[in-house]
Amino acid sequence: MSRYDFIKKRKSFDNYFCRILKINKQKKINTTILNCDEWDSINHINIMFKLEDIFDCKVSNKEIKSLNDYKKIINCVKKKINFK
């Protein structure tokens, strides 16, 4: 995946992430499941589905449990798509 494609997809994911959790884009980088009231189990699953859809990758059940903050999510995607 090219850098341009990754950035484009990340922007799409970021927009969804911020909208579903009702946060502004400046706060997303520090958002975790512990500090965001809107990040409940349903929204967590929705975020994971959207992540798989946008980046065309699969997230295991074990990964789903561990992806509990924005930074972990993005790092996981980068590994899955071999983006450096």
C-alpha positions as CSV (number, residue, x, y, z in Angstrom):
1,M,0.0,0.0,0.0
2,S,1.4,3.4,-0.9
3,R,1.8,6.1,1.6
4,Y,-0.9,8.1,-0.2
5,D,-3.4,5.3,0.0
6,F,-2.6,4.7,3.7
7,I,-3.1,8.3,4.6
8,K,-6.4,8.4,2.6
9,K,-7.7,5.3,4.4
10,R,-6.5,6.5,7.8
11,K,-8.4,9.8,7.3
12,S,-11.5,7.8,6.5
13,F,-11.0,5.7,9.6
14,D,-10.2,8.7,11.7
15,N,-13.4,10.4,10.6
16,Y,-15.5,7.4,11.6
17,F,-13.6,6.8,14.8
18,C,-14.2,10.4,15.9
19,R,-17.8,10.5,14.8
20,I,-18.8,7.2,16.5
21,L,-17.0,8.2,19.8
22,K,-18.2,11.8,19.6
23,I,-14.7,13.2,20.0
24,N,-12.9,15.9,18.2
25,K,-10.0,15.0,15.9
26,Q,-7.4,16.6,18.1
27,K,-8.3,14.3,21.0
28,K,-8.3,11.0,19.0
29,I,-4.6,10.3,19.5
30,N,-5.0,10.0,23.3
31,T,-8.4,8.3,23.2
32,T,-8.6,5.0,25.0
33,I,-11.4,2.7,26.1
34,L,-10.9,3.9,29.6
35,N,-11.1,7.7,29.0
36,C,-14.0,7.8,26.6
37,D,-17.5,7.2,27.8
38,E,-18.8,6.5,24.3
39,W,-16.3,3.7,23.7
40,D,-18.5,0.8,24.9
41,S,-18.6,-2.8,23.7
42,I,-20.9,-2.1,20.8
43,N,-18.8,0.8,19.6
44,H,-15.7,-1.2,20.0
45,I,-17.0,-3.9,17.7
46,N,-18.2,-1.3,15.2
47,I,-14.7,0.3,15.2
48,M,-13.1,-3.1,14.6
49,F,-15.5,-3.8,11.7
50,K,-14.8,-0.5,10.2
51,L,-11.1,-1.0,10.6
52,E,-11.3,-4.3,8.7
53,D,-13.4,-2.8,6.0
54,I,-11.3,0.3,5.4
55,F,-7.9,-1.3,5.5
56,D,-9.0,-4.6,4.0
57,C,-7.5,-6.7,6.8
58,K,-8.6,-9.2,9.5
59,V,-8.4,-8.7,13.2
60,S,-8.3,-11.7,15.4
61,N,-10.4,-12.1,18.6
62,K,-7.3,-11.7,20.7
63,E,-6.3,-8.5,18.9
64,I,-9.8,-7.1,19.2
65,K,-9.5,-7.4,23.0
66,S,-6.1,-5.7,23.0
67,L,-6.9,-2.8,20.6
68,N,-8.3,-0.6,23.3
69,D,-6.7,2.7,22.3
70,Y,-6.2,4.7,19.1
71,K,-2.5,4.3,19.0
72,K,-2.6,0.5,19.3
73,I,-5.2,0.4,16.6
74,I,-3.1,2.3,14.1
75,N,0.1,0.4,15.0
76,C,-1.8,-2.9,14.5
77,V,-3.0,-1.8,11.0
78,K,0.5,-0.7,10.0
79,K,1.8,-4.2,10.9
80,K,-1.0,-5.9,9.1
81,I,-0.5,-4.1,5.9
82,N,3.3,-3.9,6.2
83,F,3.3,-0.1,6.2
84,K,6.5,1.6,7.3
